[in-house]
Amino acid sequence: MSGAQGGDLNRNPPRPDRLDHAEGASVPLRSHVREAQPRGAVINGNHPIDQAEAAERFIAAPEHERMHDARLWDLRQKRDRQMHGIAEWEDLRRLASEIKEHALTHLDHYLEQFEANARANGIHVHWAQDADEHNAIILSLLRDHSVKRLIKSKSMLTEECGFRDFMAESGIEVVETDLGERIQQLDDEAPSHVVVPAVHKLRSDVAAVFARTLGTDPDDDDVHYLTEQQREKTRPLILDAQAGLTGANFVVAETGTFVVCTNEGNADLSANTPSLQIASIGIEKVIPRLEDLPVFVRLLSRSALGSPITQYTSHFRGPRRGGELHVVLVDNGRSERLGMEQFWTSLKCIRCGACMNTCPVFRRSGGLSYGATYAGPIGLIIDPTFNRHRYSSLPFSSTLNGSCTNVCPVRINIHEQIAGWRKVLAETHELPLMKKVMMREAGHLLSHPALYRAAIATADSALKHLPRFMVYNRLNTWGHGREVPAPPRQTFHEWYAKNRPTGQGEPT
């Protein structure tokens, strides 16, 4: 699904005669400050991602942080207005969750049904066990057809598989057709959000990228100018491509068809301009029947962007006349995740990004700080399934406030799974030494009430008298970005002992 790009697109206030959704309901956002764009997490082999360090750099760019937070909160508010306008909203969420749960618990049946019906429709169906096999299958298809340039629409699965880099190493040029993805491609960055890939950028950032790569005026950051320049430079590449690739939002087993939802129509360009069409699809995208599809279509765009429906909802049933259509069904760890009793329901995700738009950590730290294909709350429960060690710090980048679970259109218990991953990582010795020591000592302290009360009294007294350099040191992570609260005059235990009703016992 494609969506808005740089975080400060200039919008006019909604007019009374405009519909109260999408752009017509957006808060006008405009940045007048030019500021260097902070980059994402440092990738150092298989070492754990330091999301906190990358987030600190993003926060140190106040205009980027402000615009990112405002843009995503605007999407969350529009989502809420759509939700309140549909009386059966919770029924839709419940039904969507049940459909996905049924499909996932009968996944083998529905995948085989899709394959049989798709083949009957003239579609070539391939199976890929992992990212390497996915990339190899597509490369073989491209070489068989002497393809030198491939155009593609947004696909988080191909990001997951490292598809673009692999194709570049193999001599195949890949051109992104989604505006946000194209911005990120030209800037040699991954998407920072599953729906709005360049939302972390200011308009001045986009102007700088286009000036460097497309030769545009670096001082002109008008969104219409930038969009038109990108279109004029990219359209010839699209028309000259020999193959097109899309993802899929939903796969219908009953009909052997798949559905792609976009707002720019770029999936239709990628699918219909060249004669060779390829679709990369995760096996979890399957749903049983065509009549199930409207449930998800009603939820998807409302949850993602606060609009009733995407501009394009394209159904692909078979190859166009004179062309070929290939579908690559990809596992890449999904079967293994399906066997995880505590975490398998993360496969219900429909990639709407609602959990990202509401998350206070994501909104203020930017998606690239996570150093993974999937950022935000959903990423915290998906990424460790790909590499437990590399992403061992991510489940701790959450306040566990539960807002992500509340907005999820398929009712994934995201915050509970984040807490579950913290426990798993502790039990499998994936915590850093300092965190392990601190957690062990905290557990001991909290399990002995008398010792806890003594420690609190000592700490309160120390905070009143210690010099600042001793309080704000390397071990005090709370004090890195905020002031430590002044100690209270008395603890709750002391207050209760003094004010407890007659006949009540001591607090434990």
C-alpha positions in Angstrom: 0.0 0.0 0.0 1.5 3.3 -0.9 1.1 6.5 1.1 2.4 9.9 1.9 6.0 10.8 1.8 8.2 13.4 3.4 6.8 14.4 6.8 6.1 18.1 6.1 4.0 18.0 2.9 2.3 21.3 2.6 -1.5 20.9 3.0 -4.3 23.3 2.9 -6.8 23.3 5.8 -9.9 21.1 5.2 -12.7 22.9 3.4 -16.3 22.3 4.5 -17.2 20.7 1.2 -14.4 18.2 1.4 -14.7 14.7 2.8 -13.4 14.3 6.3 -10.7 11.7 5.5 -7.2 11.4 4.0 -5.7 14.6 2.8 -8.9 16.6 3.3 -8.6 16.0 7.1 -4.9 16.3 7.5 -3.4 18.9 9.8 -1.5 21.5 7.8 2.2 20.7 8.4 5.1 22.9 7.2 8.7 23.1 8.3 10.6 26.3 7.8 13.8 24.9 9.3 16.6 23.3 7.3 18.3 20.6 9.4 20.6 17.7 8.5 18.7 14.5 8.4 19.7 12.0 11.1 20.7 8.6 9.7 19.5 5.2 11.0 21.0 2.6 13.3 24.6 1.6 12.8 24.8 -2.0 11.4 27.8 -3.8 12.6 27.6 -7.4 11.4 25.6 -9.6 13.7 26.2 -7.4 16.7 23.0 -6.3 18.5 21.3 -3.2 17.1 21.7 -0.2 19.4 18.3 1.3 18.8 18.7 3.7 21.8 21.8 5.3 20.2 20.1 5.8 16.9 17.0 7.2 18.6 19.1 9.6 20.5 20.6 11.0 17.3 17.1 11.3 15.8 15.8 13.2 18.9 18.9 15.5 18.6 17.4 16.8 15.3 14.4 18.6 16.9 12.7 19.6 13.6 12.8 16.0 12.3 11.5 14.7 15.6 8.7 17.2 15.7 7.5 16.7 12.2 7.7 12.9 12.4 5.7 12.9 15.6 3.1 15.3 14.3 2.7 13.5 10.9 2.2 10.1 12.5 -0.1 11.3 15.2 -2.2 13.0 12.5 -2.6 9.6 10.8 -3.6 8.1 14.2 -6.3 10.8 14.7 -7.7 10.2 11.2 -7.8 6.5 11.9 -9.8 7.2 15.1 -12.3 9.4 13.2 -12.9 6.6 10.7 -13.3 4.1 13.5 -15.9 6.2 15.3 -17.8 6.5 12.0 -18.4 2.8 11.7 -20.7 1.2 14.4 -19.5 -2.3 13.5 -15.8 -1.5 13.8 -15.0 -3.9 16.6 -17.0 -6.6 14.9 -14.9 -6.1 11.8 -11.7 -6.4 13.9 -13.0 -9.5 15.5 -14.0 -11.1 12.2 -10.7 -10.2 10.5 -8.8 -11.7 13.4 -10.9 -14.9 13.3 -10.5 -15.2 9.5 -6.7 -14.9 9.7 -6.5 -17.3 12.6 -8.5 -19.9 10.7 -6.4 -19.4 7.6 -3.1 -19.7 9.5 -4.3 -22.8 11.4 -5.2 -24.4 8.0 -2.4 -22.8 6.0 -1.3 -25.9 4.1 -4.8 -26.5 2.8 -5.4 -22.9 1.6 -2.0 -22.6 0.0 -2.5 -25.7 -2.0 -6.0 -24.5 -2.9 -4.5 -21.2 -4.1 -1.8 -22.9 -6.1 -4.3 -25.2 -7.9 -6.7 -22.4 -8.7 -3.9 -20.0 -9.7 -2.3 -22.6 -12.1 -5.8 -23.1 -13.6 -5.9 -19.3 -14.2 -2.6 -19.5 -16.1 -0.3 -18.3 -13.3 3.1 -20.0 -12.8 3.5 -20.7 -9.1 6.9 -21.0 -7.4 7.8 -21.9 -3.8 10.7 -20.3 -2.0 11.9 -21.6 1.4 14.0 -18.5 2.2 15.3 -15.2 0.9 18.1 -16.7 -1.1 15.7 -19.1 -2.9 13.3 -16.2 -3.5 16.0 -14.1 -5.1 17.4 -17.0 -7.1 14.0 -17.9 -8.6 13.4 -14.3 -9.7 16.9 -13.9 -11.1 16.4 -17.1 -13.1 13.1 -15.8 -14.6 14.7 -12.5 -15.5 17.7 -14.1 -17.2 15.4 -16.4 -19.1 13.7 -13.4 -20.5 16.9 -11.3 -21.0 15.7 -8.7 -18.5 18.0 -5.8 -17.7 15.6 -3.5 -15.9 12.8 -4.4 -13.5 10.2 -2.0 -12.1 8.6 -2.7 -8.8 5.9 -1.4 -6.5 6.2 -1.4 -2.7 7.0 -4.8 -1.2 8.2 -5.3 2.4 8.9 -8.9 1.6 11.5 -7.9 -1.0 13.1 -5.6 1.5 13.1 -8.6 3.9 14.9 -10.6 1.3 17.5 -8.0 0.4 16.2 -8.2 -3.2 17.3 -4.9 -4.6 21.0 -5.3 -3.5 21.0 -8.9 -4.8 19.7 -7.8 -8.2 22.3 -5.0 -8.4 25.1 -7.5 -7.8 23.6 -9.6 -10.5 23.5 -6.8 -13.1 19.8 -6.2 -13.0 18.6 -2.6 -12.5 15.6 -2.3 -10.1 13.5 0.9 -10.2 11.1 1.7 -7.4 7.8 3.1 -8.7 6.3 4.1 -5.3 7.2 7.8 -4.7 8.3 7.2 -1.1 10.3 4.0 -2.0 11.9 5.9 -4.9 13.0 8.7 -2.6 14.5 6.1 -0.2 16.2 4.2 -3.1 17.8 7.4 -4.4 19.0 8.2 -0.9 20.4 4.7 -0.4 18.1 4.1 2.6 15.6 1.5 3.6 12.0 2.5 4.1 11.3 3.7 7.6 7.6 2.8 7.7 5.6 0.0 6.1 3.1 2.5 4.5 4.9 5.9 4.3 8.5 5.0 3.6 10.0 8.5 3.7 7.9 9.9 6.5 11.0 10.7 8.5 12.3 13.1 5.9 11.6 16.9 5.6 10.8 18.4 2.2 14.3 20.0 2.3 15.8 16.5 2.7 13.9 15.3 -0.4 15.0 18.4 -2.3 18.6 17.6 -1.5 18.2 14.0 -2.5 16.6 14.9 -5.9 19.2 17.6 -6.5 22.0 15.1 -6.0 20.5 12.3 -8.0 18.0 13.8 -10.5 19.6 17.3 -11.0 16.7 19.3 -9.6 17.0 22.7 -8.0 18.3 22.2 -4.5 16.6 25.3 -3.2 13.1 24.4 -4.5 11.3 22.1 -2.0 7.8 22.7 -3.4 6.1 19.3 -3.2 4.4 19.7 -6.6 7.7 20.5 -8.3 9.6 17.6 -6.6 6.8 15.1 -7.5 6.7 16.2 -11.1 10.4 16.1 -11.5 10.6 12.6 -10.1 7.7 11.5 -12.4 9.4 13.0 -15.5 12.8 11.4 -14.7 11.3 8.0 -13.7 8.5 7.5 -16.3 10.9 6.7 -19.2 12.6 4.0 -17.1 9.2 2.5 -16.4 8.2 2.5 -20.1 11.5 0.9 -21.0 11.5 -1.9 -18.4 11.3 -5.5 -19.4 9.7 -6.9 -16.2 7.5 -5.7 -13.4 7.2 -6.9 -9.8 4.6 -6.3 -7.1 3.8 -7.7 -3.7 0.3 -8.6 -2.6 -1.9 -7.5 0.3 -4.2 -10.5 0.2 -4.2 -13.8 -1.6 -7.6 -15.5 -2.2 -7.4 -19.3 -2.1 -10.9 -19.8 -3.5 -10.2 -18.0 -6.7 -6.5 -18.3 -7.2 -6.2 -14.5 -7.3 -4.3 -11.8 -5.4 -5.0 -8.2 -4.5 -2.7 -5.2 -4.4 -3.8 -2.0 -2.7 -2.1 1.3 -3.6 -2.8 5.0 -3.7 -0.5 5.9 -6.6 -1.4 3.2 -9.1 2.2 2.2 -9.3 1.4 -1.5 -8.8 -0.7 -1.4 -12.0 2.2 0.3 -13.8 4.6 -2.4 -12.6 2.1 -5.2 -13.5 0.8 -4.0 -16.9 3.6 -2.1 -18.6 6.1 -5.0 -19.2 5.0 -8.3 -20.5 6.6 -10.2 -17.7 4.8 -9.8 -14.3 6.1 -11.3 -11.0 4.5 -11.2 -7.6 6.5 -11.9 -4.4 4.1 -13.0 -1.7 4.5 -14.2 1.9 2.6 -17.4 2.6 0.7 -15.7 5.5 -1.2 -13.4 3.1 -3.7 -16.1 2.1 -7.4 -15.8 3.1 -9.9 -18.5 2.3 -12.7 -16.9 0.3 -13.4 -13.8 -1.9 -16.3 -12.9 0.5 -13.7 -12.5 3.3 -11.8 -9.8 1.3 -14.2 -6.8 2.0 -13.6 -7.2 5.7 -9.9 -6.5 5.3 -10.4 -3.8 2.6 -12.6 -1.9 5.0 -10.0 -2.1 7.7 -6.7 -1.6 5.9 -6.7 2.0 4.6 -8.8 3.2 7.5 -6.2 1.8 10.0 -3.2 2.9 7.9 -4.0 6.4 6.6 -7.5 7.3 7.9 -9.1 7.0 4.5 -12.1 4.7 3.7 -10.3 2.8 0.9 -7.1 3.0 -1.1 -7.3 4.8 -4.5 -6.6 1.5 -6.3 -7.6 -2.0 -5.2 -6.3 -4.2 -8.0 -7.3 -7.8 -8.5 -4.9 -10.0 -10.5 -6.4 -13.3 -11.8 -4.0 -14.3 -14.6 -1.5 -13.1 -17.2 -2.6 -10.4 -19.6 -2.8 -11.4 -23.3 0.7 -12.2 -24.6 2.3 -12.0 -21.2 3.4 -14.2 -18.3 2.5 -14.0 -14.6 4.6 -15.7 -12.0 3.8 -15.8 -8.3 6.6 -16.7 -5.8 5.2 -17.9 -2.5 7.8 -17.2 0.2 8.3 -18.8 3.6 11.5 -17.2 5.0 10.9 -18.2 8.6 7.1 -18.0 8.6 6.5 -21.7 9.1 8.9 -21.7 12.1 7.1 -18.7 13.6 3.7 -20.5 13.1 5.0 -23.1 15.5 5.8 -20.6 18.2 2.9 -20.9 20.7 3.3 -17.4 22.1 4.2 -15.5 18.9 2.5 -17.2 16.0 -0.4 -14.7 15.8 2.0 -12.0 14.7 1.5 -13.7 11.3 -2.0 -12.1 11.2 -0.4 -8.7 10.5 -1.7 -6.9 7.3 1.1 -4.3 7.3 -1.2 -1.3 7.9 1.3 0.5 10.2 -1.3 1.6 12.7 0.8 0.3 15.6 3.7 2.5 14.4 1.5 5.6 14.1 0.4 5.3 17.7 3.6 4.2 19.3 5.3 7.0 21.4 8.7 5.4 21.0 8.4 5.0 17.2 7.0 8.5 16.7 9.9 10.1 18.5 12.8 7.9 17.3 12.1 7.2 13.6 11.8 3.9 11.9 15.4 3.7 10.8 16.6 3.6 14.4 15.5 0.0 14.6 18.0 -1.2 12.1 15.5 -3.8 10.7 13.1 -4.3 7.9 10.1 -4.1 10.3 10.2 -1.2 12.8 7.9 -0.1 15.6 5.8 -2.4 17.7 5.1 -5.0 15.1 8.9 -5.1 14.3 9.7 -5.8 18.0 7.8 -9.1 17.8 8.7 -10.1 14.2 12.4 -9.2 14.0 13.7 -11.6 16.7 12.2 -14.5 14.7 14.7 -13.6 11.9 17.8 -13.1 14.1 17.3 -13.3 17.9 20.8 -12.1 18.7 21.0 -9.1 16.3 17.6 -7.8 17.3 17.8 -8.7 21.0 17.6 -5.1 22.2 14.5 -4.2 20.2 11.8 -5.6 22.5 13.0 -3.3 25.2 12.3 -0.2 23.0 8.7 -0.1 24.2 6.7 1.3 27.1 4.3 -1.6 27.0 1.4 0.9 27.1 -0.8 -1.3 24.9 -1.9 1.3 22.4 -0.5 -0.8 19.6 -2.8 -3.7 20.5 -5.7 -1.3 20.8 -5.4 -0.1 17.2 -4.4 -3.3 15.5 -7.1 -4.2 13.0 -6.6 -7.9 13.4 -6.3 -7.8 17.2 -2.7 -9.0 17.6 -1.8 -8.8 21.3 1.4 -6.9 20.4 2.3 -5.5 23.8 2.0 -8.9 25.4 4.2 -10.5 22.8 6.8 -7.7 23.3 6.8 -8.6 27.0 7.0 -12.3 26.1 10.1 -11.7 23.9 11.8 -9.9 26.8 11.3 -13.1 28.9 12.6 -15.3 26.1 15.6 -13.2 25.5 16.5 -13.2 29.2 16.0 -17.0 29.4 18.2 -17.5 26.3 21.0 -15.3 27.7 20.6 -12.6 25.0 20.6 -9.6 27.4 23.7 -7.4 27.6 25.8 -8.0 30.8 25.0 -4.7 32.4 21.2 -5.3 31.9 21.5 -8.8 33.2 23.3 -7.6 36.4 20.8 -4.8 36.9 17.7 -7.0 36.4 19.1 -9.7 38.7 19.8 -7.1 41.5 16.4 -5.4 40.9 14.7 -8.8 41.2 16.5 -9.5 44.5 15.6 -6.1 45.9 12.0 -6.2 44.9 11.5 -9.7 46.4 12.6 -8.5 49.9 10.3 -5.7 51.1 12.4 -4.6 54.1 15.5 -4.4 52.0 13.5 -2.5 49.3 12.3 0.1 51.8 15.7 0.6 53.2 17.2 1.1 49.7 14.5 3.7 48.9 15.2 5.6 52.0 18.9 5.6 51.3 18.4 6.6 47.7 16.1 9.5 48.6 18.6 10.8 51.1 21.5 10.4 48.7 19.6 12.3 45.9 19.2 15.3 48.2 22.9 15.6 48.9 25.0 14.0 46.2 26.7 16.3 43.7 25.2 16.3 40.2 28.1 14.5 38.5 27.6 11.5 40.7 23.8 11.3 40.0 24.1 11.9 36.2 26.7 9.3 35.3 27.0 6.6 32.6 24.9 4.1 34.6 22.0 6.4 35.1 20.3 5.9 31.7 17.1 7.7 33.0 19.1 10.9 33.4 20.5 10.9 29.8 17.6 12.8 28.4 15.7 14.0 31.4 16.0 15.3 35.0 15.6 12.8 37.8 12.5 13.7 39.8 13.0 15.3 43.2 12.6 12.7 46.0 9.3 12.9 47.8 9.1 14.0 51.4 7.8 10.6 52.4 7.4 7.2 50.8 4.0 5.6 50.2 4.8 3.1 52.9 5.4 5.9 55.4 2.3 7.8 54.3 0.1 4.7 54.7 1.6 3.8 58.1 0.7 7.3 59.2 -2.8 7.5 57.6 -4.1 3.9 57.6 -7.6 3.3 59.0 -7.8 1.9 62.5 -7.6 -1.9 62.5 -5.8 -2.1 59.2 -2.5 -4.0 59.2 0.9 -2.8 57.9 1.4 -2.6 54.2 3.5 -5.4 52.9 
